[in-house]
Amino acid sequence: MSGETGLASKWTRPDDFIRLQLLKQKKKRLAARVSNNNNKPALQLDETDKSKLLEAKLAQKRKNPFAKHTDDAKKQRVDPNLPDIEPVTASSCFVKETPTRPPPTKFLLQKFDPQAFHKLLNQAQVNVEEEDDADLAARQKHTAHLPVDWCLKTRARFFCPTELPDIQLKTSQLASGLTSFVRCIDPQQTDSTLDISDATRFNQSTYYWQHPHLPWLTLYPRTAKENIGVVVGERERKALAEEWDYSFRGLFQLLRARQCPYFFLCANNFTVLFRAAGVGGRAESHALVTPSTRGMRQALRQEGIEFTMPLKSETHGNVNDGSFTEESTSTSSLIQDPSEDSVPPVHEDEDEDEDWLESLGVDERELRRIQSSHARKLQAAEMREDFSDNSLLLIDGVECQGFFSYLLNAKSAISTVGRLAGVPPTLLSPVAFPKATMQHLVPRSKKVRLDGVDYFSVDIKGVIMPTFLPSVAELLCETRQMFSSTLASSINTLAFSKATQKLLESPKEPQSEGDGEDAAGQVFGEQNLSECGLLPTVVGSICRTGQHAVGLLERVCYQRGEGFAWS
């Protein structure tokens, strides 16, 4: 046992070994510190001399780690091409100017030359102004009468150097304007005690009729942000549908009896313009629908309703070359002109092609694949212009009655999801009809200054009907020397004016006595619509035919003796 204990005492334990290692490291650090102090020159200090002791403490002071080292500072780069410049010091900055500031220039007063000054101002704008004037002159058209724009306007602003009709109405003016509009009276041509001032006549033209009317909803345009999140209950939906059905029936009967010249039906996905016989140069009542889709056109064909597409692009050809024309795709008539391409010859050609492919031994599966690919191409070509102005449909004559019945029974007329779900389409008319609510455009007047000249201005926002501008233009032409107007149109209704203009300028059947027959048709239309509730001059403008009878109006200028300039 004594041998084992002696052997165990010779071994070093781990704790002792670590302690020895730490002791060795401390000795080495102490030796290195002593050697460094021996290498440095010792400061000869006199303990009695306080000044020397203070200097020694300052010499042994620790260095500031945040101090800026100037030893490794970059030298200022000097460009050899530049002339020698004296270095800028802190003392010289208070005396000398900064090198970036240019030396002061000396101005010499010269004699004023107005022609040179004018050339200097207009030098950069001459070409631009000439181009703008040329474009404006090319787009402007000058006529003695004001064309009719069948678009729904959202804003109109009138300018005049003289004062416009007052919008702050007196009691008699407000009552007379309201009475004249409701009773469809022309106060200037009747022996009555109604007020006939300019303010009264202007007020009369700012009314229209609408159904349905829900004050907490914006029913035109129907895509307004205020309509998001509005929920209509089932009971309310049923009541609104019944009221709308009765109102739509009564309004359409007024149109057929020529007691209403036109009205709009505004749904979520499409807008319809119904016009009476004699309006727009058409001998029968008709309807314009925009925009349309392939599904809507297919539904009309299934109902047997014939329609045409006057704005359809002629570059698409016909069904034989994989595209469509107005005659081949937009008309579902069973009786067609032999000269026009019809559907049965196309089917015969397809049958001949199939027989020829079968004679070559082509498999039935391959034939089906070819037929399906061809059908997809035809469908894509037909859907190419959906939701555009070119997809406008014209439903004329007897087919308009069928289209009316289709709208009454079609489930797509009243949307069930999205904005205004369950709310029937909006009916807008210039004359009263069953269940309608009278609406009023609120004008705002102010004074503006343009090019140093003061103008009186009246601004109107809201649903502006096509007959509003002719009514106001007639009033201002009688009482003002000159005026101008700027208009903002609803994009969804631009196709109405385009289609009407195209139908008037390029009739299908050429007439030998075109001007005489157009004039006779215009007189016939005005006579039939004499009891429609509009002023005679307004009726004449919507029944006018010939060139520049219809146009897209954005700017209108009038000057007495020169007529209208519009673009």
C-alpha positions as CSV (number, residue, x, y, z in Angstrom):
1,M,0.0,0.0,0.0
2,S,2.9,2.4,0.7
3,G,4.2,1.8,-2.8
4,E,0.8,2.7,-4.3
5,T,0.5,5.9,-2.3
6,G,4.0,7.0,-3.3
7,L,3.2,6.4,-6.9
8,A,0.0,8.4,-6.7
9,S,1.8,11.3,-5.2
10,K,4.1,11.6,-8.2
11,W,1.1,12.3,-10.6
12,T,-0.1,15.9,-11.1
13,R,-3.8,16.5,-10.9
14,P,-5.7,18.5,-13.6
15,D,-6.5,21.3,-11.2
16,D,-2.9,21.6,-10.2
17,F,-1.8,21.5,-13.8
18,I,-4.1,24.4,-14.9
19,R,-3.0,26.4,-11.9
20,L,0.7,25.9,-12.9
21,Q,0.0,27.0,-16.5
22,L,-1.8,30.2,-15.3
23,L,1.1,31.0,-13.0
24,K,3.6,30.6,-15.9
25,Q,1.5,32.9,-18.1
26,K,1.5,35.6,-15.4
27,K,5.3,35.3,-15.0
28,K,5.8,35.7,-18.7
29,R,3.5,38.9,-18.9
30,L,5.3,40.3,-15.9
31,A,8.7,39.7,-17.5
32,A,7.6,41.3,-20.7
33,R,6.3,44.4,-18.9
34,V,9.5,44.8,-17.0
35,S,11.6,44.5,-20.1
36,N,9.5,47.2,-21.8
37,N,9.9,49.5,-18.9
38,N,13.7,48.9,-19.0
39,N,13.9,49.7,-22.7
40,K,12.1,53.1,-22.3
41,P,14.3,56.0,-21.1
42,A,13.5,56.7,-17.5
43,L,12.3,60.2,-16.7
44,Q,14.6,62.0,-14.3
45,L,12.2,63.5,-11.9
46,D,12.8,65.5,-8.9
47,E,10.1,64.6,-6.3
48,T,10.4,68.0,-4.8
49,D,9.9,69.8,-8.1
50,K,6.1,69.9,-8.7
51,S,6.4,71.2,-12.2
52,K,8.5,68.3,-13.3
53,L,6.1,65.9,-11.7
54,L,3.2,67.5,-13.6
55,E,5.0,67.3,-16.9
56,A,5.8,63.6,-16.3
57,K,2.1,62.8,-15.7
58,L,1.1,64.6,-18.9
59,A,3.7,62.6,-20.8
60,Q,2.4,59.3,-19.4
61,K,-1.3,60.2,-20.2
62,R,-3.3,57.6,-22.1
63,K,-4.0,58.4,-25.7
64,N,-7.5,59.4,-26.8
65,P,-9.0,56.6,-28.9
66,F,-11.4,59.1,-30.6
67,A,-8.6,61.5,-31.6
68,K,-8.2,62.0,-35.4
69,H,-4.9,60.7,-36.8
70,T,-3.3,63.2,-39.1
71,D,-0.4,61.0,-40.0
72,D,-2.3,58.9,-42.6
73,A,-4.5,61.7,-43.9
74,K,-4.9,61.8,-47.7
75,K,-3.1,64.6,-49.4
76,Q,-5.2,67.0,-51.5
77,R,-5.3,66.0,-55.1
78,V,-4.1,68.7,-57.4
79,D,-4.9,68.7,-61.1
80,P,-1.7,69.5,-63.1
81,N,-3.7,71.2,-65.8
82,L,-5.2,73.8,-63.5
83,P,-3.2,76.9,-62.6
84,D,-1.5,77.1,-59.2
85,I,-4.0,78.2,-56.6
86,E,-3.0,79.3,-53.2
87,P,-4.1,76.9,-50.5
88,V,-7.2,77.9,-48.6
89,T,-6.7,78.4,-44.9
90,A,-9.0,79.2,-42.1
91,S,-7.8,82.7,-41.9
92,S,-8.1,83.4,-45.6
93,C,-11.7,82.2,-45.7
94,F,-12.9,85.4,-43.9
95,V,-11.1,87.6,-46.5
96,K,-11.3,85.8,-49.8
97,E,-14.4,84.5,-51.6
98,T,-15.0,80.8,-52.0
99,P,-13.5,79.4,-55.3
100,T,-16.9,78.1,-56.4
101,R,-18.6,81.5,-56.6
102,P,-18.2,83.1,-60.0
103,P,-16.8,86.6,-60.2
104,P,-19.4,89.3,-60.4
105,T,-20.5,90.2,-63.9
106,K,-20.7,93.7,-65.2
107,F,-24.0,94.6,-66.8
108,L,-24.1,97.3,-69.5
109,L,-27.4,99.1,-70.1
110,Q,-28.5,99.1,-73.7
111,K,-31.4,100.7,-75.5
112,F,-34.6,98.7,-75.3
113,D,-35.6,97.0,-78.5
114,P,-39.2,95.7,-78.3
115,Q,-38.9,93.6,-81.5
116,A,-35.8,91.8,-80.3
117,F,-37.5,91.2,-76.9
118,H,-40.6,89.8,-78.6
119,K,-38.4,87.4,-80.7
120,L,-36.5,86.3,-77.6
121,L,-39.7,85.4,-75.8
122,N,-41.4,83.6,-78.7
123,Q,-38.3,82.0,-80.2
124,A,-38.9,78.6,-78.6
125,Q,-42.7,78.6,-78.8
126,V,-43.3,79.6,-82.4
127,N,-43.1,76.1,-83.9
128,V,-45.2,74.6,-81.1
129,E,-47.9,77.2,-81.3
130,E,-48.0,76.9,-85.1
131,E,-48.5,73.1,-84.8
132,D,-51.2,73.4,-82.2
133,D,-53.0,76.0,-84.2
134,A,-52.8,73.9,-87.3
135,D,-54.1,70.8,-85.4
136,L,-56.9,72.8,-83.8
137,A,-57.9,74.3,-87.1
138,A,-57.9,70.9,-88.8
139,R,-60.1,69.4,-86.0
140,Q,-62.5,72.4,-85.8
141,K,-65.6,72.4,-88.0
142,H,-67.7,75.5,-88.7
143,T,-71.5,75.1,-89.1
144,A,-74.5,77.5,-89.0
145,H,-76.3,75.1,-86.6
146,L,-75.1,73.1,-83.5
147,P,-74.9,69.3,-84.1
148,V,-76.5,67.0,-81.6
149,D,-74.3,64.8,-79.4
150,W,-76.1,61.7,-78.3
151,C,-73.6,60.9,-75.5
152,L,-74.5,61.4,-71.9
153,K,-72.4,64.3,-70.5
154,T,-71.1,64.4,-67.0
155,R,-70.0,68.0,-66.9
156,A,-70.5,71.2,-68.9
157,R,-69.0,74.6,-68.4
158,F,-70.0,77.8,-70.2
159,F,-67.9,81.0,-70.7
160,C,-69.1,84.4,-71.8
161,P,-67.5,87.9,-71.6
162,T,-70.9,89.2,-70.6
163,E,-73.0,88.1,-67.6
164,L,-74.7,84.7,-68.0
165,P,-78.2,83.9,-66.8
166,D,-78.5,84.3,-63.0
167,I,-78.6,81.0,-61.1
168,Q,-79.9,82.7,-57.9
169,L,-83.5,82.5,-58.8
170,K,-86.4,84.5,-57.5
171,T,-89.6,82.9,-56.5
172,S,-91.4,83.6,-59.7
173,Q,-88.5,82.4,-61.8
174,L,-88.2,79.1,-60.0
175,A,-91.9,78.5,-60.1
176,S,-92.2,79.4,-63.8
177,G,-89.2,77.3,-64.8
178,L,-90.6,74.3,-62.9
179,T,-94.1,74.7,-64.3
180,S,-92.8,75.1,-67.9
181,F,-90.8,71.9,-67.6
182,V,-93.5,69.8,-66.0
183,R,-96.2,71.0,-68.4
184,C,-93.9,71.0,-71.4
185,I,-94.8,74.6,-72.2
186,D,-92.8,77.1,-74.3
187,P,-93.3,80.3,-72.3
188,Q,-92.4,82.5,-75.3
189,Q,-95.0,81.1,-77.6
190,T,-98.0,80.9,-75.2
191,D,-100.1,83.6,-73.7
192,S,-99.5,83.0,-70.1
193,T,-98.4,84.9,-67.0
194,L,-95.3,82.7,-66.6
195,D,-91.9,84.4,-66.3
196,I,-89.9,84.4,-69.5
197,S,-86.6,85.7,-68.3
198,D,-83.2,84.2,-69.2
199,A,-82.9,82.7,-65.7
200,T,-86.3,81.0,-66.0
201,R,-85.5,79.4,-69.4
202,F,-82.1,78.3,-68.2
203,N,-83.7,76.7,-65.1
204,Q,-86.2,74.9,-67.3
205,S,-83.5,73.1,-69.2
206,T,-81.8,71.7,-66.1
207,Y,-84.5,69.2,-65.2
208,Y,-84.8,65.5,-66.2
209,W,-86.7,62.4,-65.1
210,Q,-85.2,59.3,-63.6
211,H,-86.3,55.9,-62.2
212,P,-85.5,54.4,-59.8
213,H,-84.3,57.1,-57.5
214,L,-82.5,56.0,-54.3
215,P,-81.0,59.0,-52.6
216,W,-78.3,57.1,-50.8
217,L,-77.0,55.5,-54.1
218,T,-75.4,56.8,-57.3
219,L,-77.5,55.3,-60.1
220,Y,-75.5,56.9,-62.8
221,P,-72.7,56.2,-63.3
222,R,-73.5,52.9,-61.7
223,T,-69.8,52.1,-61.1
224,A,-69.4,54.9,-58.6
225,K,-67.4,54.2,-55.4
226,E,-70.3,55.1,-53.2
227,N,-72.1,52.0,-54.4
228,I,-69.5,49.6,-52.9
229,G,-70.8,47.4,-50.1
230,V,-74.5,48.3,-50.6
231,V,-76.7,45.3,-49.9
232,V,-80.4,45.2,-50.9
233,G,-82.6,42.7,-49.2
234,E,-84.8,40.2,-51.0
235,R,-88.0,42.1,-50.2
236,E,-86.6,45.3,-51.5
237,R,-85.4,43.6,-54.6
238,K,-88.8,42.3,-55.4
239,A,-90.4,45.7,-54.8
240,L,-87.9,47.5,-57.0
241,A,-88.3,45.0,-59.8
242,E,-92.1,45.4,-59.8
243,E,-91.9,49.2,-59.9
244,W,-89.3,49.1,-62.6
245,D,-91.3,46.7,-64.8
246,Y,-94.3,49.1,-64.7
247,S,-92.2,52.2,-65.3
248,F,-90.3,50.6,-68.2
249,R,-93.5,49.5,-69.9
250,G,-95.1,52.9,-69.6
251,L,-92.0,54.7,-70.9
252,F,-91.7,52.4,-73.9
253,Q,-95.3,53.0,-74.8
254,L,-94.7,56.7,-74.7
255,L,-91.8,56.2,-77.1
256,R,-93.9,54.2,-79.6
257,A,-96.7,56.9,-79.4
258,R,-94.0,59.6,-80.1
259,Q,-94.8,61.3,-76.8
260,C,-91.2,60.7,-75.7
261,P,-88.4,61.4,-78.2
262,Y,-85.8,59.2,-76.6
263,F,-84.7,57.6,-73.3
264,F,-81.7,55.8,-71.8
265,L,-81.6,52.4,-70.1
266,C,-78.4,52.2,-68.1
267,A,-77.5,48.7,-66.7
268,N,-74.3,47.6,-65.1
269,N,-72.8,46.0,-68.2
270,F,-74.5,47.9,-71.1
271,T,-76.4,51.0,-72.0
272,V,-79.4,51.2,-74.3
273,L,-80.6,54.3,-76.2
274,F,-84.2,54.0,-77.4
275,R,-85.3,56.6,-79.9
276,A,-88.7,57.3,-81.5
277,A,-89.5,57.3,-85.2
278,G,-88.1,60.3,-87.0
279,V,-85.2,60.9,-84.6
280,G,-81.7,60.5,-86.0
281,G,-83.0,60.0,-89.6
282,R,-84.7,56.7,-88.8
283,A,-88.2,56.1,-90.1
284,E,-89.1,53.7,-87.3
285,S,-88.4,53.5,-83.6
286,H,-85.1,51.8,-82.9
287,A,-82.6,51.0,-80.1
288,L,-78.8,51.3,-79.9
289,V,-77.0,49.0,-77.5
290,T,-73.3,49.4,-76.3
291,P,-71.2,47.6,-75.5
292,S,-72.2,44.1,-76.5
293,T,-70.6,40.7,-76.0
294,R,-70.7,37.4,-77.9
295,G,-73.0,35.9,-75.3
296,M,-75.5,38.8,-75.6
297,R,-75.5,38.5,-79.3
298,Q,-76.0,34.8,-79.2
299,A,-78.9,35.3,-76.8
300,L,-80.6,37.7,-79.1
301,R,-80.2,35.3,-82.0
302,Q,-81.8,32.6,-80.0
303,E,-84.7,34.9,-79.3
304,G,-85.0,35.6,-83.1
305,I,-84.1,39.3,-82.7
306,E,-82.4,40.8,-85.8
307,F,-79.7,43.3,-85.3
308,T,-76.8,45.0,-87.2
309,M,-73.4,46.3,-86.1
310,P,-72.9,49.6,-88.0
311,L,-69.4,50.2,-86.4
312,K,-68.1,46.7,-87.0
313,S,-64.7,46.8,-88.7
314,E,-64.8,45.9,-92.3
315,T,-61.2,44.6,-92.2
316,H,-62.3,41.4,-90.5
317,G,-63.9,40.0,-93.7
318,N,-66.5,37.3,-93.5
319,V,-66.8,33.8,-92.1
320,N,-65.0,32.3,-95.1
321,D,-61.7,33.9,-94.2
322,G,-62.0,33.3,-90.5
323,S,-63.6,36.6,-89.5
324,F,-66.9,38.4,-89.5
325,T,-68.7,41.2,-91.3
326,E,-71.8,43.1,-90.4
327,E,-73.9,41.1,-92.8
328,S,-72.6,37.7,-91.9
329,T,-72.4,37.8,-88.1
330,S,-74.4,40.6,-86.7
331,T,-77.7,39.8,-88.6
332,S,-79.7,36.8,-87.7
333,S,-82.2,37.3,-90.5
334,L,-83.5,34.2,-92.2
335,I,-84.0,36.1,-95.5
336,Q,-80.9,37.7,-96.8
337,D,-79.7,39.3,-100.0
338,P,-78.3,36.6,-102.4
339,S,-75.3,38.9,-103.0
340,E,-74.4,38.9,-99.3
341,D,-72.5,36.0,-97.7
342,S,-74.9,33.8,-95.8
343,V,-74.4,30.9,-93.4
344,P,-75.7,28.0,-95.5
345,P,-73.0,28.3,-98.3
346,V,-70.4,28.3,-95.6
347,H,-71.7,25.1,-94.1
348,E,-71.8,23.6,-97.6
349,D,-68.1,24.5,-98.1
350,E,-67.2,23.0,-94.8
351,D,-69.1,19.8,-95.7
352,E,-67.2,19.6,-99.0
353,D,-63.9,20.1,-97.1
354,E,-64.8,17.3,-94.7
355,D,-65.7,14.9,-97.5
356,W,-62.4,15.7,-99.2
357,L,-60.4,15.1,-96.1
358,E,-62.3,11.8,-95.5
359,S,-61.5,10.7,-99.1
360,L,-57.8,11.2,-98.3
361,G,-58.1,8.8,-95.4
362,V,-57.9,11.4,-92.5
363,D,-58.9,9.9,-89.2
364,E,-62.2,11.0,-87.5
365,R,-60.3,12.2,-84.4
366,E,-58.1,14.4,-86.6
367,L,-61.2,15.8,-88.3
368,R,-62.7,16.6,-84.9
369,R,-59.5,18.3,-83.8
370,I,-59.5,20.4,-87.0
371,Q,-63.2,21.4,-86.6
372,S,-62.7,22.4,-82.9
373,S,-59.6,24.5,-83.7
374,H,-61.5,26.2,-86.6
375,A,-64.5,26.9,-84.3
376,R,-62.2,28.4,-81.7
377,K,-60.7,30.7,-84.3
378,L,-64.1,31.8,-85.4
379,Q,-65.1,32.4,-81.8
380,A,-62.0,34.4,-81.1
381,A,-62.5,36.5,-84.2
382,E,-66.1,37.3,-83.1
383,M,-65.1,38.2,-79.6
384,R,-62.3,40.4,-80.8
385,E,-64.3,43.6,-80.4
386,D,-66.4,42.8,-77.4
387,F,-66.8,45.6,-74.8
388,S,-65.7,48.2,-77.4
389,D,-67.5,50.9,-79.4
390,N,-67.4,48.7,-82.5
391,S,-69.6,46.1,-80.7
392,L,-72.6,48.5,-80.8
393,L,-75.9,46.9,-81.9
394,L,-78.6,48.6,-83.9
395,I,-82.1,47.1,-83.4
396,D,-84.6,48.7,-85.8
397,G,-88.3,48.5,-86.5
398,V,-90.3,45.6,-85.4
399,E,-87.3,44.0,-83.7
400,C,-87.2,46.8,-81.2
401,Q,-90.5,45.5,-79.7
402,G,-88.9,42.1,-79.3
403,F,-85.8,43.6,-77.7
404,F,-88.1,45.4,-75.2
405,S,-89.7,42.1,-74.3
406,Y,-86.2,40.5,-74.0
407,L,-85.1,43.2,-71.5
408,L,-88.2,42.7,-69.4
409,N,-87.6,39.0,-69.1
410,A,-83.8,38.8,-69.2
411,K,-82.1,38.0,-65.9
412,S,-78.9,39.7,-67.0
413,A,-80.7,43.1,-67.0
414,I,-80.6,43.2,-63.2
415,S,-77.3,42.0,-61.7
416,T,-77.4,39.7,-58.7
417,V,-73.8,40.3,-57.6
418,G,-71.4,43.2,-57.5
419,R,-72.2,46.8,-57.2
420,L,-76.0,47.7,-57.1
421,A,-76.9,44.0,-56.9
422,G,-80.7,43.7,-57.1
423,V,-81.2,47.3,-58.2
424,P,-82.9,47.6,-61.7
425,P,-81.3,49.6,-64.5
426,T,-81.6,53.3,-64.5
427,L,-84.1,54.9,-66.8
428,L,-83.4,58.5,-67.9
429,S,-85.8,60.6,-69.9
430,P,-86.4,64.2,-70.9
431,V,-90.2,63.9,-70.3
432,A,-92.3,62.5,-67.5
433,F,-93.2,58.8,-67.3
434,P,-94.8,56.5,-64.7
435,K,-93.0,56.2,-61.4
436,A,-90.4,58.7,-62.4
437,T,-88.6,61.1,-60.1
438,M,-87.8,64.6,-61.3
439,Q,-84.1,65.5,-60.9
440,H,-82.3,68.8,-61.1
441,L,-78.8,69.8,-62.2
442,V,-77.3,72.3,-59.8
443,P,-75.3,75.0,-61.6
444,R,-72.5,77.0,-60.0
445,S,-71.4,80.4,-61.3
446,K,-68.1,82.1,-60.8
447,K,-65.9,84.7,-62.5
448,V,-62.6,83.6,-64.1
449,R,-59.7,85.4,-65.7
450,L,-58.2,84.0,-68.9
451,D,-55.4,85.8,-70.8
452,G,-56.1,89.0,-69.0
453,V,-59.8,89.0,-69.8
454,D,-62.6,88.4,-67.3
455,Y,-65.2,85.8,-68.2
456,F,-68.4,84.8,-66.5
457,S,-68.6,81.0,-66.0
458,V,-71.4,78.6,-65.2
459,D,-70.3,75.0,-64.2
460,I,-72.8,72.1,-64.2
461,K,-72.1,68.5,-63.1
462,G,-74.4,65.5,-63.2
463,V,-76.4,63.6,-65.8
464,I,-76.6,65.9,-68.8
465,M,-79.0,64.7,-71.4
466,P,-78.4,65.2,-75.2
467,T,-81.1,67.9,-75.4
468,F,-79.6,70.1,-72.7
469,L,-77.0,71.7,-74.9
470,P,-79.3,72.6,-77.7
471,S,-81.7,74.2,-75.3
472,V,-79.0,76.3,-73.6
473,A,-77.4,77.2,-76.9
474,E,-80.7,78.5,-78.3
475,L,-81.1,80.7,-75.2
476,L,-77.5,82.1,-75.4
477,C,-77.6,82.6,-79.1
478,E,-80.7,84.9,-78.7
479,T,-79.3,86.9,-75.8
480,R,-75.5,86.9,-76.1
481,Q,-73.1,88.0,-78.8
482,M,-70.7,85.1,-78.2
483,F,-70.1,82.3,-75.8
484,S,-68.1,79.1,-75.5
485,S,-68.5,75.7,-73.8
486,T,-66.4,72.7,-72.8
487,L,-68.0,69.3,-72.3
488,A,-67.0,66.0,-70.7
489,S,-68.7,62.9,-72.1
490,S,-69.4,59.5,-70.5
491,I,-67.0,57.1,-72.2
492,N,-69.6,54.3,-72.2
493,T,-72.0,56.3,-74.5
494,L,-69.6,57.7,-77.1
495,A,-70.6,54.9,-79.5
496,F,-74.2,56.4,-79.8
497,S,-72.9,59.5,-81.6
498,K,-70.4,57.6,-83.7
499,A,-73.1,55.1,-84.9
500,T,-75.7,57.8,-85.6
501,Q,-73.1,59.9,-87.6
502,K,-72.1,56.9,-89.6
503,L,-75.7,55.9,-90.4
504,L,-76.5,59.5,-91.6
505,E,-73.4,60.0,-93.7
506,S,-73.3,56.5,-95.3
507,P,-76.9,55.3,-95.9
508,K,-77.3,51.7,-97.1
509,E,-79.6,52.5,-99.9
510,P,-78.4,55.3,-102.3
511,Q,-81.1,57.7,-103.1
512,S,-81.5,59.7,-106.3
513,E,-83.0,62.7,-104.6
514,G,-81.0,62.5,-101.4
515,D,-81.3,66.1,-100.2
516,G,-85.0,66.4,-101.0
517,E,-85.9,63.1,-99.3
518,D,-83.8,63.9,-96.3
519,A,-85.5,67.3,-95.9
520,A,-88.9,65.6,-96.3
521,G,-88.0,63.0,-93.7
522,Q,-86.8,65.7,-91.3
523,V,-90.1,67.7,-91.7
524,F,-92.1,64.4,-91.3
525,G,-90.2,63.6,-88.1
526,E,-90.6,67.1,-86.6
527,Q,-94.3,67.0,-87.3
528,N,-94.8,63.6,-85.7
529,L,-92.8,64.7,-82.6
530,S,-94.5,68.1,-82.2
531,E,-96.2,66.8,-79.0
532,C,-93.2,65.0,-77.5
533,G,-92.7,67.7,-74.8
534,L,-89.6,69.4,-76.1
535,L,-89.1,72.8,-77.6
536,P,-89.7,73.0,-81.4
537,T,-86.1,74.1,-82.0
538,V,-84.8,71.2,-80.0
539,V,-87.0,68.8,-81.9
540,G,-85.7,70.1,-85.1
541,S,-82.1,69.6,-84.0
542,I,-82.6,65.9,-83.0
543,C,-84.5,65.2,-86.3
544,R,-82.0,66.9,-88.5
545,T,-80.3,64.8,-91.2
546,G,-77.5,65.4,-93.6
547,Q,-73.9,66.4,-93.0
548,H,-72.8,67.6,-89.5
549,A,-76.2,66.8,-88.1
550,V,-74.5,64.7,-85.4
551,G,-71.0,65.1,-83.9
552,L,-68.9,64.4,-80.8
553,L,-68.7,67.7,-79.0
554,E,-65.9,68.6,-76.6
555,R,-65.5,72.3,-77.3
556,V,-68.1,74.7,-78.8
557,C,-67.7,78.3,-79.7
558,Y,-70.4,80.7,-81.0
559,Q,-70.2,84.2,-82.4
560,R,-73.2,86.0,-83.8
561,G,-73.0,86.3,-87.5
562,E,-70.4,83.5,-87.9
563,G,-72.1,80.5,-86.4
564,F,-70.6,77.6,-84.4
565,A,-67.1,76.3,-84.3
566,W,-66.9,72.9,-82.6
567,S,-64.5,70.0,-82.2
